[in-house]
Amino acid sequence: MNGTVKVLEATGIRKHFGGVIALSNANLVCRSGRISGLLGANGSGKSTMSKIITGVYSADAGEIRYNGKPVKYKSPNEARQDGIAMVFQNLSLVADLNVWQNIVLGEEENKGLFLNNRTAMEHSREIVDQLLPGLDIRKMVHELNPGEMQIVEIAKAISENPKLLILDEPTAALEQAQVKSLFDTMRALVKKGVAIIFTSHRLWEAMEICDDVVVFRNGENVAGIDFTRDGKDPEKIIGHITGETQKSKVEKKGRTVSDEVVLRIQNLNYGRFLKSISFKLRKGEILGIGGLAGQGQHELMLALAGNYPGATCDAELNGKKIKLTRPAHAIRNSILLVPGDRQLEGLFLTHSLFTNIIFPKLGLKHQPLFTPRKKYREECQGVIDALSIVTHNMDMPVNSLSGGNQQKVIVGKWLSFDTNVLLLADPAKGVDVGAKRDLYDYIVGQVKKNKMSVILYASDNEELIQYCDRLMIMYEGQVVATLEGEDINDETIVTTSMRVR
């Protein structure tokens, strides 16, 4: 740390929300020209700490010193004026403005009576070209995909030339090439002396980009690791995050996959997204879908779930022809989807955990005239227990749960169904290490116990390597390779995804 100075030091920070302790005694130091990782499980206090630093929340106790002086910002705007910018998990873009207008919003230059649009556009294009070359800065934000929106949000923060940049889960919606561009930009910023706080649930990202990491657990920092001094030990970091020292290993070799075909798909086509896709899924198999993001994986999962009436294919389930042109077709055939975007696709956020879990039952044929609430509440409690969902009670709104527990609810609503095929569309995206382990432990347990068949798409190659029996690589809407056994490794996945082989 020679040559670096403390930009920010937070000591003894405490924060309560009603009866919930978000931070109990949290400390954080970040220095100029360094990237500090802020790691921890969902609900550990990472986002709360970042929001206290930037004035979204006020601390109940403790002190924050910025450039050696105590500060208590009353709003993110006040923090920005002092050189602190933050990229929040929930984007702050204006959908009806275009890219460059969002980037300069609130920081516009005047040219007489008018805004200096030319300068603003040049400034915006320069920043965007660092992060995502080719993105049209005149494009309306509502026309962008999630990854492009995230890039614009990051560009907006960088445009303010911050002295301290806080990135809260900035890579969750990005594909690998975009992550690389972001990391290159971060490295350029630290060379200029900017201090960066980086939060990610992808441990490999923190190990690649960070100079040091601080681990939060239960509202306080439990470890500080300087990678230059202490080395990089992922198992040690996971142990600090979860509070456990034993390694959790998946019994992949203990699974036996039957030769019995559960699902057969022939010539699946959907517009420009999916082209002549054919495959067989066997009983008790976890079939992975990999490749660079945006190659049709998301569309394939939705097509199998019956989301596209315009999709065409010959589909057989257990030897019988089925239709997959409506979600009801898939659900009635027990082909069940766990979507990756829990907020947009998976949950009624303002409704209770109970309502979310029983909702799929309400659309079934032969539904009783009166909802059997007592029976359903017993089933709901069974789901909570089976998946270790952390909640005060089942009547709590789902948006009060942590991200990991919300994801468990999406899986849990299918527990009472006799599942033929479980479709997992990036189920651990934005989920902490402990919740990810709980989810996969349950799913692998169901595969082994009930011979359930699973199709898994994950943006994290490590999940595919760890859990899949076979892996289909997609490129431009087609399956270009199928990997098995020892071929399911990071090098082969990358080379086939990029069409190197």
C-alpha positions in Angstrom: 0.0 0.0 0.0 3.0 2.3 -0.3 2.3 5.5 -2.1 -1.4 5.3 -1.5 -3.5 7.5 0.9 -6.7 6.8 2.6 -9.5 8.3 0.6 -12.3 6.9 2.8 -12.4 5.3 6.3 -15.6 4.1 7.8 -15.4 3.0 11.5 -18.0 1.4 13.8 -20.9 1.9 11.4 -24.3 0.8 12.7 -27.6 0.7 11.0 -31.0 -0.7 12.0 -34.2 -1.0 10.0 -36.9 -1.5 12.5 -35.9 -4.7 14.4 -33.5 -5.8 11.7 -29.8 -5.1 12.2 -28.2 -4.3 8.9 -24.8 -3.2 10.2 -23.7 -3.8 13.8 -20.0 -2.7 13.8 -18.8 -2.4 10.3 -15.4 -0.9 9.2 -14.1 -0.2 5.7 -11.0 1.5 4.4 -10.3 2.3 0.7 -7.2 4.0 -0.7 -6.3 6.0 -3.8 -5.2 4.0 -6.8 -6.5 0.7 -5.4 -9.6 -1.5 -6.0 -11.1 -2.9 -2.8 -13.5 -5.7 -3.1 -16.5 -5.7 -0.7 -17.7 -9.3 -0.4 -20.3 -11.1 1.6 -23.6 -13.0 1.5 -26.9 -11.3 0.6 -28.0 -9.4 3.7 -24.5 -9.1 5.1 -24.6 -5.3 4.9 -22.5 -4.5 1.8 -25.1 -2.4 0.0 -26.2 -0.7 3.2 -22.6 0.4 3.8 -22.3 1.7 0.3 -25.6 3.6 0.6 -24.5 5.1 3.9 -21.3 6.3 2.4 -23.2 8.0 -0.5 -26.0 9.5 1.7 -28.9 7.3 0.7 -29.1 6.2 4.4 -27.8 7.9 7.5 -25.9 5.7 10.0 -27.2 5.2 13.5 -23.7 5.3 14.9 -20.0 5.4 13.7 -18.0 7.8 11.7 -17.1 8.2 8.0 -14.0 10.2 7.1 -13.5 11.3 3.5 -10.1 12.8 2.5 -9.4 13.0 6.2 -12.5 14.9 7.2 -15.7 13.6 8.8 -18.7 13.6 6.5 -22.4 12.9 6.7 -23.9 13.3 3.3 -27.7 13.8 3.1 -28.1 12.6 -0.5 -26.2 10.9 -3.3 -26.2 14.3 -5.1 -24.3 15.8 -2.2 -21.8 12.9 -2.3 -21.4 13.3 -6.1 -20.5 17.0 -5.7 -17.8 15.9 -3.3 -16.4 13.4 -5.8 -18.1 10.1 -4.8 -20.1 8.3 -7.5 -22.0 5.0 -7.1 -23.4 2.5 -9.5 -26.4 1.0 -7.7 -27.9 -2.5 -8.3 -31.2 -0.8 -9.3 -30.5 1.3 -12.3 -31.4 5.0 -12.2 -31.7 5.6 -16.0 -34.6 7.5 -17.6 -36.1 5.2 -20.1 -37.5 7.9 -22.4 -34.1 9.7 -22.8 -31.3 8.4 -25.1 -27.9 7.1 -24.0 -25.9 10.4 -24.1 -28.7 12.3 -22.4 -28.7 9.9 -19.5 -25.0 10.1 -19.2 -24.8 13.9 -18.8 -28.2 14.2 -17.0 -27.7 16.7 -14.1 -24.3 17.7 -15.3 -25.2 19.5 -18.6 -23.1 22.3 -19.9 -24.8 25.5 -21.1 -23.9 27.3 -24.3 -25.6 30.7 -23.9 -29.3 30.0 -23.4 -29.0 26.4 -24.8 -27.4 23.2 -23.7 -24.1 22.3 -25.3 -25.3 19.1 -26.9 -22.2 18.7 -29.1 -19.8 18.7 -26.2 -22.1 16.4 -24.2 -22.3 13.9 -27.1 -18.5 13.9 -27.6 -17.9 13.3 -23.9 -20.5 10.5 -23.7 -19.2 8.8 -26.9 -15.6 8.8 -25.5 -16.7 7.1 -22.3 -19.1 4.6 -24.0 -16.4 3.6 -26.5 -14.2 2.5 -23.6 -16.9 0.2 -22.2 -19.0 -0.9 -25.2 -17.6 0.2 -28.6 -20.3 0.5 -31.2 -23.2 1.3 -28.8 -25.3 4.1 -30.5 -25.4 6.9 -28.0 -28.5 8.2 -29.7 -30.4 5.0 -28.9 -33.3 5.3 -26.5 -32.6 3.6 -23.1 -35.9 1.6 -23.3 -34.5 0.0 -26.5 -31.4 -1.3 -24.8 -30.9 -4.8 -23.4 -30.0 -5.2 -19.7 -26.3 -5.4 -20.3 -26.3 -2.2 -22.4 -28.4 -0.4 -19.7 -25.8 -1.4 -17.1 -23.0 -0.1 -19.3 -24.8 3.3 -19.6 -25.3 3.4 -15.8 -21.5 2.8 -15.3 -20.7 5.4 -18.0 -22.9 7.9 -16.2 -20.9 7.4 -13.0 -17.5 7.6 -14.7 -18.5 10.8 -16.5 -18.5 12.6 -13.2 -14.7 12.1 -12.8 -15.1 10.7 -9.3 -12.3 10.4 -6.7 -14.1 7.4 -5.2 -16.2 5.1 -7.4 -18.5 2.5 -5.8 -19.6 -0.3 -8.1 -22.4 -2.4 -6.5 -22.8 -5.7 -8.5 -22.0 -3.9 -11.8 -21.3 -7.1 -13.8 -24.4 -9.1 -13.0 -26.0 -8.3 -16.4 -22.8 -8.1 -18.4 -21.3 -10.7 -20.8 -17.7 -11.6 -20.6 -16.4 -9.2 -23.2 -18.2 -6.3 -21.4 -16.7 -7.4 -18.1 -13.3 -7.3 -19.6 -13.9 -3.8 -21.0 -15.1 -2.6 -17.6 -12.0 -4.1 -15.9 -9.8 -2.3 -18.4 -11.6 0.9 -17.6 -11.3 0.4 -13.8 -7.5 -0.3 -14.2 -7.2 3.0 -16.2 -9.0 4.9 -13.4 -6.9 3.6 -10.6 -3.7 4.6 -12.5 -5.1 8.1 -12.2 -5.4 7.7 -8.5 -9.2 6.9 -8.3 -10.2 4.7 -5.4 -12.7 2.0 -6.3 -15.0 -0.2 -4.1 -16.1 -3.2 -6.1 -18.9 -5.6 -5.0 -19.6 -8.9 -6.9 -21.0 -12.3 -6.1 -18.6 -13.8 -8.7 -15.6 -14.5 -6.6 -13.3 -15.0 -9.6 -14.0 -11.4 -10.6 -12.9 -10.0 -7.3 -9.8 -12.1 -7.3 -8.9 -10.9 -10.8 -9.6 -7.2 -10.5 -9.1 -6.3 -6.8 -6.0 -5.4 -4.9 -7.6 -6.4 -1.6 -11.0 -7.6 -0.3 -13.0 -7.0 2.9 -15.6 -9.6 3.8 -18.8 -8.7 5.6 -20.9 -11.2 7.6 -23.9 -10.4 9.7 -23.4 -6.7 9.6 -19.7 -6.5 10.4 -16.4 -7.0 8.7 -14.9 -10.4 9.5 -11.8 -10.4 7.3 -9.5 -8.2 5.3 -7.2 -9.8 2.7 -4.5 -8.0 0.8 -3.8 -10.2 -2.2 -0.2 -9.1 -2.6 0.6 -9.9 1.0 -1.8 -12.8 1.8 -2.2 -14.5 -1.6 -5.5 -15.6 -3.3 -7.2 -18.5 -1.6 -10.9 -18.8 -2.8 -11.8 -21.5 -0.3 -10.5 -19.3 2.5 -12.6 -16.3 1.3 -15.7 -18.5 0.9 -15.1 -19.7 4.5 -15.1 -16.1 5.7 -18.3 -15.3 3.7 -20.3 -18.3 4.9 -18.7 -18.7 8.3 -17.8 -22.3 7.5 -14.5 -23.9 7.0 -15.6 -27.2 5.4 -15.6 -27.3 1.6 -18.9 -28.0 0.0 -18.4 -30.5 -2.9 -21.0 -31.7 -5.4 -21.2 -35.4 -5.8 -21.2 -35.2 -9.5 -19.4 -38.6 -9.9 -22.0 -40.2 -7.7 -24.9 -39.5 -10.2 -26.0 -42.1 -12.7 -27.7 -40.9 -15.8 -30.3 -43.2 -17.4 -30.4 -44.0 -21.1 -34.1 -43.2 -20.9 -35.0 -40.1 -22.9 -37.3 -37.7 -21.1 -37.5 -34.8 -23.6 -36.7 -34.9 -27.3 -36.5 -31.6 -29.2 -36.2 -31.6 -33.0 -35.6 -28.6 -35.2 -36.5 -25.8 -32.8 -36.7 -22.5 -34.6 -37.6 -19.0 -33.4 -37.0 -16.1 -35.7 -33.4 -15.0 -35.8 -32.8 -16.2 -32.3 -33.0 -20.0 -32.5 -32.0 -22.1 -35.6 -32.6 -25.8 -36.0 -31.8 -26.8 -32.4 -32.2 -30.5 -31.7 -31.2 -32.4 -28.5 -32.2 -35.2 -26.1 -32.5 -34.9 -22.4 -32.2 -38.1 -20.4 -33.7 -39.1 -17.1 -31.7 -37.9 -14.1 -29.4 -35.7 -16.2 -28.3 -32.1 -15.8 -27.8 -30.8 -19.4 -26.0 -27.5 -19.5 -26.3 -24.6 -22.0 -23.2 -22.5 -22.3 -21.5 -20.0 -24.7 -21.0 -16.3 -24.7 -23.9 -14.3 -23.4 -26.5 -13.3 -25.9 -26.2 -16.3 -28.3 -29.8 -17.5 -27.8 -29.5 -19.2 -24.4 -32.2 -17.1 -22.8 -34.5 -17.5 -25.8 -34.0 -21.3 -25.8 -35.1 -21.5 -22.1 -38.1 -19.3 -22.7 -39.1 -21.3 -25.9 -38.9 -24.6 -23.9 -41.2 -23.0 -21.3 -43.8 -22.2 -24.0 -43.2 -18.5 -24.0 -43.0 -18.0 -27.8 -46.2 -18.9 -29.7 -44.2 -18.3 -32.9 -41.6 -20.9 -32.1 -41.8 -24.2 -34.1 -40.4 -27.6 -33.2 -41.2 -31.3 -32.8 -41.3 -32.0 -29.1 -41.8 -35.3 -27.3 -42.0 -35.9 -23.6 -41.6 -39.5 -22.4 -42.3 -40.6 -26.0 -45.5 -38.6 -26.5 -45.8 -35.6 -28.7 -46.5 -32.3 -26.9 -46.9 -28.6 -27.8 -44.7 -25.9 -26.3 -46.4 -22.8 -27.7 -47.9 -21.6 -24.4 -46.6 -21.5 -20.8 -49.7 -23.6 -19.8 -48.6 -26.4 -22.2 -45.2 -26.6 -20.5 -46.5 -26.4 -16.9 -49.2 -29.1 -17.5 -46.4 -31.3 -18.8 -44.4 -30.5 -15.7 -41.7 -28.5 -17.7 -41.1 -25.8 -15.2 -39.0 -22.6 -15.5 -36.9 -20.9 -12.9 -36.1 -17.5 -14.6 -32.9 -15.6 -14.1 -34.5 -12.1 -13.8 -36.4 -12.7 -10.6 -37.8 -9.2 -10.4 -39.1 -9.0 -13.9 -39.9 -12.6 -14.7 -40.2 -14.6 -11.5 -42.0 -12.8 -8.7 -44.8 -10.6 -7.6 -42.5 -8.4 -5.5 -45.2 -6.6 -3.4 -47.1 -9.8 -2.7 -46.4 -12.2 0.1 -44.1 -15.2 0.0 -47.2 -17.4 0.4 -49.0 -15.8 -2.6 -45.9 -16.3 -4.8 -45.5 -19.9 -3.8 -49.1 -21.0 -4.4 -49.8 -18.9 -7.5 -48.8 -21.6 -10.1 -51.4 -23.9 -8.6 -54.2 -21.5 -9.3 -53.9 -21.9 -13.0 -54.2 -25.7 -13.0 -57.2 -27.6 -14.3 -59.6 -28.9 -11.7 -58.8 -26.2 -9.3 -61.2 -26.3 -6.3 -63.9 -23.6 -6.1 -62.5 -22.4 -2.8 -58.7 -22.2 -2.3 -57.7 -24.7 0.4 -55.7 -22.1 2.3 -54.8 -24.3 5.3 -53.4 -27.0 3.0 -51.5 -24.5 0.9 -50.1 -22.8 4.0 -48.7 -26.1 5.2 -47.2 -26.7 1.8 -45.7 -23.2 1.9 -44.1 -23.8 5.3 -42.7 -27.0 3.9 -41.0 -25.1 1.1 -39.6 -22.6 3.6 -38.1 -25.4 5.6 -36.8 -27.4 2.7 -34.9 -24.5 1.1 -33.9 -22.7 4.4 -35.7 -19.5 3.3 -34.9 -16.8 5.8 -38.1 -14.9 6.6 -40.1 -13.8 9.7 -43.2 -15.5 8.3 -44.8 -16.5 5.0 -47.0 -13.3 4.9 -44.0 -11.0 4.5 -43.8 -9.3 1.1 -41.2 -10.9 -1.2 -39.4 -7.6 -1.8 -38.4 -7.6 1.9 -36.3 -10.8 1.4 -32.7 -10.8 0.3 -31.9 -11.6 -3.3 -30.8 -15.2 -2.5 -34.0 -15.9 -0.6 -36.1 -14.4 -3.4 -34.4 -16.9 -5.8 -35.2 -19.7 -3.4 -38.9 -18.7 -3.6 -38.9 -19.0 -7.4 -37.5 -22.6 -7.1 -39.8 -23.3 -4.1 -43.1 -22.6 -6.0 -42.5 -25.7 -8.1 -41.7 -28.0 -5.1 -45.2 -29.6 -4.9 -45.2 -30.3 -8.7 -44.1 -33.7 -10.0 -41.4 -32.2 -12.1 -40.4 -33.9 -15.4 -38.0 -31.1 -16.6 -36.7 -28.2 -14.5 -35.5 -25.3 -16.6 -32.9 -23.2 -14.7 -32.2 -19.9 -16.5 -29.1 -18.5 -14.7 -30.6 -19.3 -11.3 -27.7 -18.1 -9.2 -27.2 -14.7 -11.0 -26.6 -12.1 -8.3 -26.9 -14.7 -5.5 -24.4 -15.0 -2.7 -22.2 -18.0 -2.2 -24.2 -19.5 0.6 -27.6 -19.1 -1.2 -26.1 -20.5 -4.4 -24.8 -23.6 -2.5 -28.3 -24.1 -0.9 -30.0 -23.9 -4.3 -27.7 -26.3 -6.0 -27.6 -28.7 -3.1 -31.4 -29.0 -3.2 -31.5 -29.3 -7.0 -28.7 -31.9 -7.2 -30.5 -33.8 -4.3 -33.7 -33.9 -6.4 -31.8 -35.1 -9.4 -30.3 -38.0 -7.4 -33.4 -38.8 -5.3 -36.2 -38.5 -7.9 -34.3 -38.8 -11.1 -35.4 -35.3 -12.1 -34.0 -34.0 -15.3 -32.6 -30.4 -15.5 -31.6 -28.0 -18.3 -29.2 -25.4 -16.8 -28.1 -22.2 -18.4 -25.5 -20.3 -16.4 -23.5 -17.2 -17.3 -20.8 -18.5 -14.9 -18.8 -21.3 -16.5 -17.8 -22.6 -13.1 -21.4 -23.6 -12.4 -21.6 -25.5 -15.7 -18.3 -27.3 -15.0 -19.3 -28.2 -11.5 -22.9 -29.5 -12.1 -23.5 -30.6 -15.7 -23.3 -34.1 -17.1 -23.3 -32.7 -20.7 -22.9 -29.2 -22.0 -24.3 -27.7 -25.2 -22.4 -24.6 -26.5 -24.5 -22.0 -28.3 -23.3 -19.5 -30.9 -25.6 -17.2 -32.9 -28.7 -19.2 -32.1 -27.3 -22.6 -32.9 -25.8 -25.5 -30.9 -22.2 -25.7 -32.2 -20.7 -28.2 -29.8 -21.7 -30.7 -27.1 -19.2 -31.4 -24.4 -19.1 -34.4 -22.0 -16.9 -35.7 -19.3 -13.4 -34.2 -19.0 -14.1 -31.9 -22.0 -16.4 -29.8 -19.7 -13.6 -27.5 -18.5 -13.0 -23.8 -18.7 -10.5 -23.9 -21.6 -12.7 -26.0 -23.8 -15.8 -24.0 -23.0 -14.1 -20.7 -23.9 -12.5 -22.0 -27.1 -15.7 -23.6 -28.4 -17.8 -20.5 -27.4 -15.5 -18.2 -29.4 -15.4 -20.7 -32.3 -11.6 -21.2 -31.8 -12.2 -24.9 -32.3 
